[in-house]
Amino acid sequence: MSDRSPVEGLPTWSDAEESRFDRAQQTLRALVGAYAERISAADETAAEQLRAEQVRYGRELATLDPADPERLSTIINDYPALVERVRAGA
């Protein structure tokens, strides 16, 4: 993180940090969207379970912290495969 900010007291992020945060957000959005697709085609019981997972990842998106590089790395590295599994119905 840079220590210069255009607004005093607010952090600024390097281009690389911003890029990682954006990639993590996009991955989480894709995951939430994949659950939405599955929910629309699921029976009531399966839809409830899928909604719970969708909410879980939606909360993760809402609370994502750009200053948590380990969390960002986990999302960027591990979640794309999860997105594919959810889309595939696994």
Secondary structure, DSSP 8 states (H G I E B T S, - for coil): -BS--SSTT--B--HHHHHHHHHHHHHHHHHHHHHHHHHHHS-HHHHHHHHHHHHHHHHHHHT--TT-HHHHHHHHHHHHHHHHHHHHT-
